[in-house]
Amino acid sequence: MSLSTSPVRSRRAGLATAIAAATLALTFGAVTSSASAADLSSGHVDYVSVAANGASALKLGSNYEDTAWVAASTYTLKVPSTSGASGTGYILPESSAEAASRGVPFAGFSGDESLRSVGFVAGDAVTIKLDSVTFAPAAGVTGTGTVAVTQGGAAWYGAAGSSHTFTITGTADEAFHQHAKWVFSKAGTYTLKFSATGKGKSAGSTTYTVKAGV
């Protein structure tokens, strides 16, 4: 897989997927419940990914290295303080090359190809909303931690209630695929809740966890 910032990534099948899944299991161990989420400290992850949930609803989850679409509780993002072109701090850069040089996850948003099977076509919209942000500070940290998600300098997410609309592409495979810059202001654990809507279908508020500097 090419770790690019292009909006569409081709799906792999057969042996390549099996190898990737085996590597994932060896690296992070078997994840059997939300209480044992695997920490992701590097690699390409569509951390917030929208999929069809039957014919009339949506659901939110994640997809690491194109191995499988899984529940959002499967992974926790680890974000150490690093330096690079995007600045110094608890940052996940928009560029795959910078993410690799920093040794941090290349985290983005996607629409699973299952959306196409329930009527989503090119030009349709899916809106992902940040419902809430909860911050638990690391030891010795005071004040409130904040999150800012941007692409090309344009704000996507920050305060609770902020949202961004993604457009379904006309190609096969993923319905949409975008990466962004994530900045966490202080060391601690961030609990982010996202929901999604599109074409009269919706996914309820779903919890994602990010550990910055912890």
C-alpha positions as CSV (number, residue, x, y, z in Angstrom):
1,M,0.0,0.0,0.0
2,S,1.2,3.5,-0.8
3,L,1.0,5.8,2.1
4,S,-0.3,8.8,0.1
5,T,-2.6,11.6,0.8
6,S,-4.7,11.0,-2.3
7,P,-8.4,10.6,-1.6
8,V,-8.7,7.0,-2.8
9,R,-6.7,3.9,-1.9
10,S,-7.1,0.6,-3.7
11,R,-8.2,-2.5,-1.8
12,R,-5.8,-5.4,-1.6
13,A,-7.0,-9.0,-1.4
14,G,-5.7,-12.5,-1.1
15,L,-2.2,-13.2,0.1
16,A,-1.3,-9.5,0.7
17,T,-4.2,-9.0,3.0
18,A,-3.5,-12.2,4.9
19,I,0.1,-11.2,5.4
20,A,-0.9,-7.8,6.6
21,A,-3.5,-9.3,9.0
22,A,-0.9,-11.7,10.4
23,T,1.6,-8.9,10.8
24,L,-1.0,-6.9,12.7
25,A,-1.8,-9.8,15.0
26,L,1.9,-10.3,15.8
27,T,2.5,-6.6,16.3
28,F,-0.5,-5.7,18.4
29,G,-1.8,-9.0,19.6
30,A,-5.4,-10.3,19.4
31,V,-7.9,-7.7,20.4
32,T,-10.9,-9.5,21.9
33,S,-12.8,-6.6,23.5
34,S,-13.0,-2.9,23.9
35,A,-11.3,-3.2,27.2
36,S,-8.1,-4.4,25.5
37,A,-7.7,-1.9,22.7
38,A,-4.4,-2.1,20.8
39,D,-2.2,1.0,20.9
40,L,-1.3,2.2,17.4
41,S,2.0,4.1,17.4
42,S,2.7,4.1,13.6
43,G,1.3,3.1,10.2
44,H,-1.6,4.1,8.0
45,V,-5.0,4.1,9.8
46,D,-8.3,5.4,8.6
47,Y,-9.2,6.1,12.2
48,V,-12.7,7.4,11.7
49,S,-14.3,5.3,9.0
50,V,-18.0,5.2,8.0
51,A,-19.6,2.0,6.8
52,A,-23.1,0.7,6.0
53,N,-24.9,-0.9,8.9
54,G,-27.5,-2.8,7.0
55,A,-29.6,-1.1,4.4
56,S,-30.9,1.8,6.4
57,A,-28.1,2.9,8.9
58,L,-24.5,3.7,9.1
59,K,-21.8,2.8,11.6
60,L,-18.4,4.2,12.6
61,G,-15.2,2.2,13.1
62,S,-11.5,2.1,11.9
63,N,-9.3,0.4,9.3
64,Y,-5.6,-0.1,10.0
65,E,-3.3,-0.7,7.0
66,D,-6.3,-1.9,5.0
67,T,-6.5,-5.2,7.0
68,A,-10.2,-5.0,8.0
69,W,-12.9,-2.6,9.0
70,V,-13.3,-3.0,12.8
71,A,-15.1,-1.4,15.7
72,A,-13.8,2.0,16.9
73,S,-12.9,0.5,20.3
74,T,-10.3,-1.8,18.7
75,Y,-7.5,0.8,18.5
76,T,-6.1,3.6,20.6
77,L,-3.9,6.2,18.9
78,K,-0.6,6.9,20.6
79,V,0.8,10.4,19.9
80,P,4.2,11.2,21.4
81,S,5.7,14.7,21.3
82,T,7.8,15.0,18.1
83,S,9.2,17.7,15.8
84,G,8.9,18.2,12.0
85,A,7.6,20.5,9.3
86,S,4.2,20.6,11.0
87,G,5.7,21.9,14.3
88,T,6.6,20.5,17.6
89,G,4.2,18.8,19.9
90,Y,1.6,16.1,20.0
91,I,1.0,16.1,16.3
92,L,-0.2,13.6,13.6
93,P,0.8,15.3,10.3
94,E,-1.2,15.4,7.2
95,S,1.7,14.0,5.1
96,S,2.5,10.3,5.1
97,A,6.2,11.1,4.7
98,E,6.2,13.4,7.7
99,A,4.3,10.8,9.8
100,A,6.8,8.2,8.9
101,S,9.8,10.5,9.7
102,R,8.2,11.3,13.1
103,G,7.3,7.7,13.8
104,V,3.6,8.5,14.4
105,P,0.4,7.2,12.9
106,F,-0.8,8.6,9.6
107,A,-4.4,9.0,10.6
108,G,-7.4,9.9,8.4
109,F,-11.0,9.5,7.6
110,S,-12.7,7.2,5.1
111,G,-15.9,5.9,3.7
112,D,-16.0,2.1,3.4
113,E,-16.9,0.6,0.0
114,S,-20.0,-0.9,1.7
115,L,-21.6,2.6,1.3
116,R,-21.9,2.0,-2.4
117,S,-24.0,-1.1,-1.8
118,V,-26.6,0.9,0.0
119,G,-27.1,3.6,-2.6
120,F,-24.3,6.1,-2.1
121,V,-23.0,7.4,-5.5
122,A,-20.4,9.9,-6.7
123,G,-21.3,13.4,-5.5
124,D,-23.3,12.3,-2.4
125,A,-22.3,13.7,0.9
126,V,-21.4,12.2,4.3
127,T,-21.1,14.5,7.3
128,I,-19.0,13.4,10.3
129,K,-19.6,15.4,13.4
130,L,-17.4,15.7,16.5
131,D,-20.0,15.4,19.2
132,S,-17.8,15.8,22.3
133,V,-14.2,16.0,23.5
134,T,-13.2,14.8,27.0
135,F,-9.7,15.3,28.4
136,A,-8.0,13.4,31.2
137,P,-4.7,15.1,31.9
138,A,-1.4,13.2,32.3
139,A,0.3,13.4,35.7
140,G,1.5,16.9,36.4
141,V,-0.5,18.5,33.6
142,T,-3.0,21.2,34.4
143,G,-5.6,22.9,32.3
144,T,-7.8,21.7,29.5
145,G,-6.4,19.8,26.5
146,T,-7.8,20.7,23.1
147,V,-7.8,19.0,19.7
148,A,-7.6,20.7,16.3
149,V,-8.0,18.7,13.0
150,T,-7.2,20.6,9.8
151,Q,-6.4,19.9,6.2
152,G,-4.3,22.4,4.2
153,G,-4.8,24.9,6.9
154,A,-8.6,24.7,6.8
155,A,-10.3,23.8,10.1
156,W,-12.2,20.5,10.2
157,Y,-12.7,19.8,13.9
158,G,-12.0,21.5,17.2
159,A,-14.8,22.4,19.5
160,A,-17.6,19.9,20.2
161,G,-20.3,20.3,17.6
162,S,-17.9,21.0,14.7
163,S,-18.4,18.9,11.6
164,H,-16.9,18.2,8.1
165,T,-18.6,17.0,5.0
166,F,-17.0,14.4,2.8
167,T,-18.0,13.8,-0.9
168,I,-18.3,10.3,-2.3
169,T,-15.9,9.8,-5.2
170,G,-16.7,8.2,-8.5
171,T,-14.0,5.4,-8.3
172,A,-14.3,1.9,-7.0
173,D,-13.2,0.7,-3.6
174,E,-13.4,3.3,-0.8
175,A,-16.2,5.8,-1.0
176,F,-14.0,8.6,0.2
177,H,-10.5,8.8,1.8
178,Q,-8.9,11.9,3.3
179,H,-6.1,12.6,5.7
180,A,-5.6,15.6,8.0
181,K,-3.3,17.1,10.6
182,W,-4.3,16.4,14.2
183,V,-2.9,18.5,17.0
184,F,-3.4,17.8,20.7
185,S,-2.5,20.7,23.0
186,K,-1.5,18.8,26.2
187,A,-0.4,15.4,27.4
188,G,-3.2,13.2,28.5
189,T,-6.0,11.0,27.2
190,Y,-8.6,12.4,24.8
191,T,-11.9,10.7,24.4
192,L,-13.5,11.9,21.1
193,K,-17.1,11.0,20.1
194,F,-18.0,11.2,16.5
195,S,-21.3,10.6,14.7
196,A,-22.2,10.5,10.9
197,T,-25.1,11.2,8.6
198,G,-25.7,10.9,4.9
199,K,-28.6,10.1,2.5
200,G,-31.1,9.9,5.4
201,K,-28.9,7.3,7.2
202,S,-27.0,7.9,10.4
203,A,-24.4,6.4,12.8
204,G,-24.8,7.3,16.5
205,S,-22.1,8.8,18.7
206,T,-19.1,6.5,18.7
207,T,-16.1,6.7,21.0
208,Y,-12.4,7.0,19.8
209,T,-9.5,7.3,22.2
210,V,-6.2,9.1,21.7
211,K,-3.2,9.0,24.2
212,A,-1.0,12.1,23.8
213,G,2.3,11.8,25.6
214,V,1.1,8.9,27.8
